[in-house]
Amino acid sequence: MSCLQTISDYGLRSIGIGERLLPTTDFTLCHQVTLIGSGMIWNIYFGLIALAAGFFLATAVALGKASENLWLRKPSEWFIFLFRGSPLFIQFFFAYFLFLNLRSTIEFFEPFTAAWLGATIVLFLNTSAYAGEIFYGALQSIPKGDSEAADAFGFSGFTKFRKIVWPTMMRLAWPAYTNEAIFLFHATTLVFFSGFPAWRQQGDALYYASYFADKTFNPFVPYPILAGYFILLTLIVIGLFSLVNRRLNRHLPSEFRPKIRYRPKLIR
Amino acid sequence: MFEYCTNPDTLGSLAWASCYLTTGKHLSFYSSFGTVLVLLAITAPVALAFGFGGAAMARSKVRVARWFGKAYIAIVRGVPDIAFFMFFVIALDQGFEYLLHQVNCPDWDQPIRQGNDFIVCSAAKLPLSTSPQWIHEIYGFFLAVLTFAIVFGAFAANVIFGAMNAVPRAQIETAGAYGMTTGQTFWRIIVPQMWVYALPGLSNLWMVLIKATPLLFLLGVEDIVYWARELGGTKHARFTDYPHGDWRMWYFLVLLVFYLAFTKVSEVVLNRLMRRLSHGQATAGGEALRRAAV
């Protein structure tokens, strides 16, 4: 069987298109590369949705934590503490069983026990907390002069936030936020090992990598393939975020522009 | 555990809860919290040693050692760490068995990898199939500790490497001017001074290490996650003394609270430690302390 055939059979296997059964014997390198690559669809899906939605909640949480109103500040602080202080792995487990319990009483929660929705929600809340803390830090280090100048020019309320505070906050937070995005993508590999079942063996890249490692009893092929895919994904994320970084800092002379440095922050 | 638990009247009363929470399985659950703490207590120093070695190698003059150290640090980059965990456990196991195989069975002529199987002679099996259960458990735990130490050693090496470079250059040059050898400079000048620079990174690492302990479950150790799933699952009257529905959610809530408390306590302790170490240091933290005292 040619490699092209394998790709057409298994290229979209992780979302249920193509061959129904996973290969069980005669694993070729092509099988492993194709299936693990197909699993990356899930990693990218989880990462993108959580990141895109989390961006807004993170901004809200950061503003809440910086707020003088007790009723806004305390919930934001607790939210950040809850999600940053506990392992993501446990959060996944807890959320899964919580949804399972809710489902048995309320019909509405039916889809929440599936990874595509339930895990996305956990990742969304988790990244909101981490990014919220980053944004909060940036909000605290906005130069006082910028804010005073805005007042002097007659900016106030939402206009001031929209035109002055928010862009500066983004600019300061962006290098750290890039790292957060990378580690969010890495964290997506936990999903199918933490309660959420892989429906009809439609799992993410690590799910297939461990499938091959279990079947062939040889970890030296699937995991390096997985590593290769993730290094590629990391490079793409860094590339895209650098573009945004350049735009955010376009008013600064080039030697003052902060560079995005990759600083591994590890498991959450 | 208690005498009155044999009396069916306690069912439904508060005394029942005390019976339920002291079953043998629950005691195993509690002791698995100990497993997690033991893992942390062993892994942290070992990982620190690995990190120290890696960092020292990465700044070595010998090219091979430097490459090795740099490569070790670089494995943390770009790849999800959970993949390392799953990789190292199998890879280490097979590596040990392969080495034992070479030593114990030199006249074995078949290839070790036969298709999808990894076959070594029975004398090279780890642990030996004849050994008692506790050796199997200890061996699994040992593999987990080693895996954690390798992965976190790489992270620690990254931090310590940065801290060693943060020691002011003038200090090292002065040491050279006083005629110290490279080794003396390293041990007498760099190592004592680097800790204050390394501590923020290392405390961050400690928090991460705490939050990584549930991954023990993936390495096949019977840890708190394992027991929470076991005990929380639906029980039927036929199989256990205390049947109940699906309580896994509550068990994981307990774990969640445990971790939150643990990270909170660590944070407070580490902040105190940082305060103490910063005292009188020429860093921003030390300066802030000095200003506050004036």
HADDOCK unambig.tbl for C-alpha pairs under 7 A between the chains (distance, minus, plus):
assign (segid A and resid 85 and name CA) (segid B and resid 260 and name CA) 5.17 0.50 0.50
assign (segid A and resid 85 and name CA) (segid B and resid 263 and name CA) 5.92 0.50 0.50
assign (segid A and resid 86 and name CA) (segid B and resid 211 and name CA) 6.37 0.50 0.50
assign (segid A and resid 86 and name CA) (segid B and resid 256 and name CA) 6.20 0.50 0.50
assign (segid A and resid 86 and name CA) (segid B and resid 259 and name CA) 5.39 0.50 0.50
assign (segid A and resid 86 and name CA) (segid B and resid 260 and name CA) 5.37 0.50 0.50
assign (segid A and resid 87 and name CA) (segid B and resid 211 and name CA) 4.62 0.50 0.50
assign (segid A and resid 87 and name CA) (segid B and resid 212 and name CA) 6.83 0.50 0.50
assign (segid A and resid 89 and name CA) (segid B and resid 214 and name CA) 6.78 0.50 0.50
assign (segid A and resid 90 and name CA) (segid B and resid 252 and name CA) 6.92 0.50 0.50
assign (segid A and resid 90 and name CA) (segid B and resid 256 and name CA) 6.48 0.50 0.50
assign (segid A and resid 93 and name CA) (segid B and resid 252 and name CA) 6.93 0.50 0.50
assign (segid A and resid 94 and name CA) (segid B and resid 249 and name CA) 5.63 0.50 0.50
assign (segid A and resid 94 and name CA) (segid B and resid 252 and name CA) 5.31 0.50 0.50
assign (segid A and resid 94 and name CA) (segid B and resid 253 and name CA) 6.48 0.50 0.50
assign (segid A and resid 97 and name CA) (segid B and resid 248 and name CA) 6.33 0.50 0.50
assign (segid A and resid 97 and name CA) (segid B and resid 249 and name CA) 4.91 0.50 0.50
assign (segid A and resid 98 and name CA) (segid B and resid 249 and name CA) 5.55 0.50 0.50
assign (segid A and resid 186 and name CA) (segid B and resid 80 and name CA) 4.68 0.50 0.50
assign (segid A and resid 215 and name CA) (segid B and resid 116 and name CA) 6.91 0.50 0.50
assign (segid A and resid 216 and name CA) (segid B and resid 116 and name CA) 4.32 0.50 0.50
assign (segid A and resid 216 and name CA) (segid B and resid 117 and name CA) 6.66 0.50 0.50
assign (segid A and resid 217 and name CA) (segid B and resid 116 and name CA) 6.14 0.50 0.50
assign (segid A and resid 217 and name CA) (segid B and resid 117 and name CA) 6.21 0.50 0.50
assign (segid A and resid 217 and name CA) (segid B and resid 118 and name CA) 6.57 0.50 0.50
assign (segid A and resid 219 and name CA) (segid B and resid 87 and name CA) 5.95 0.50 0.50
assign (segid A and resid 219 and name CA) (segid B and resid 90 and name CA) 6.66 0.50 0.50
assign (segid A and resid 219 and name CA) (segid B and resid 91 and name CA) 6.47 0.50 0.50
assign (segid A and resid 223 and name CA) (segid B and resid 83 and name CA) 6.82 0.50 0.50
assign (segid A and resid 223 and name CA) (segid B and resid 87 and name CA) 6.52 0.50 0.50
assign (segid A and resid 227 and name CA) (segid B and resid 79 and name CA) 5.30 0.50 0.50
assign (segid A and resid 230 and name CA) (segid B and resid 78 and name CA) 6.24 0.50 0.50
assign (segid A and resid 230 and name CA) (segid B and resid 79 and name CA) 5.64 0.50 0.50
assign (segid A and resid 231 and name CA) (segid B and resid 78 and name CA) 4.73 0.50 0.50
assign (segid A and resid 231 and name CA) (segid B and resid 79 and name CA) 6.13 0.50 0.50
assign (segid A and resid 234 and name CA) (segid B and resid 78 and name CA) 5.94 0.50 0.50
assign (segid A and resid 264 and name CA) (segid B and resid 77 and name CA) 6.45 0.50 0.50
assign (segid A and resid 266 and name CA) (segid B and resid 81 and name CA) 6.86 0.50 0.50
assign (segid A and resid 267 and name CA) (segid B and resid 81 and name CA) 6.69 0.50 0.50
assign (segid A and resid 267 and name CA) (segid B and resid 208 and name CA) 6.35 0.50 0.50
assign (segid A and resid 267 and name CA) (segid B and resid 212 and name CA) 6.58 0.50 0.50
assign (segid A and resid 268 and name CA) (segid B and resid 208 and name CA) 6.32 0.50 0.50
assign (segid A and resid 268 and name CA) (segid B and resid 211 and name CA) 6.39 0.50 0.50
